[in-house]
Amino acid sequence: MSARAASRLISLGFAHVYRYQAGKADWFASGLPREGKEAHIPRVADVAKRDVATCRLDERVGDVRDRVGDEPLIVIDADRVVLGLVGRDALTSDPATPIEHVMDPAPVTFRPNLRAGDLPDYFTKQGVRHAIVTTSDGVLVGLIRLNPVEDG
């Protein structure tokens, strides 16, 4: 919608007006609401675990060991942009080691609009057990696991 149309809607009292220019595909990839024939199909944003353990790049291994449970630790910046991933094995190093030195700087990520049913085949073919869901700008949405019962 144009800036003029958005401004006019606001002046008419509409509280939630979005001026979005990137297009429909990016709208969906950002995890924003969907409509239409396929709106009911589960997407990774619908099934991603959003309450995940995170840390900052400037933290040390000793600072974050207690945050890691069954899932990896996601390294984010102040804007929640994903910078990397830290597994449990990486946290066995010296407590003074910077997270930046033990993280995987290129973790597998998916956009929120990917169909959830497409994941098992990808996970099997790539040999991965989890993936991070991010917006098209790299902002953390959540974590997807292949099989929460067996992953560990």
C-alpha positions, 0 to 999 in steps of 0.5 A: 500500500502506498504511504498516502493510503496508509496515512489515510487509514490511520487518520480514519482511526484504523489502529493496525495499518501496515505499509509493506512494500517488499511483496507477498513472498517476503510477507509470508517469509516474515511469518506474518498472517496468511489468508487464502486457500493454503492459509490452513496448511501448517508452516514452520512458524506455526510449529517452531518452539519460540521459547529457546535458550539464547546467548550473546556473542560477547559471552563466555562458555562459563557464562552460558553452560547452565542455559543449555538443555536438550536443545542448542543455544542460539547466538543472537545480537541485540536485535535478535538476529541469529549469529550462530549456534552452540551445541552441548559438546562445544560447551566442554571447553575452557569456561573463559572461551568466548562463545564466538570461538565455539559457535557454528557460524552457519547453522541451518535456517528456514523461513517461517513460511516453509510448509512444516510437512516438507521438513522431515525429508530435508532433515533426513537428507541433510543429516540434521536434527534441528534448524533455526527459523528466522525472518528474511532479515535473520531475526530469530523466530524459533527452533524446529526439531526433527524428533523432540523425543529422540533428539538429545 
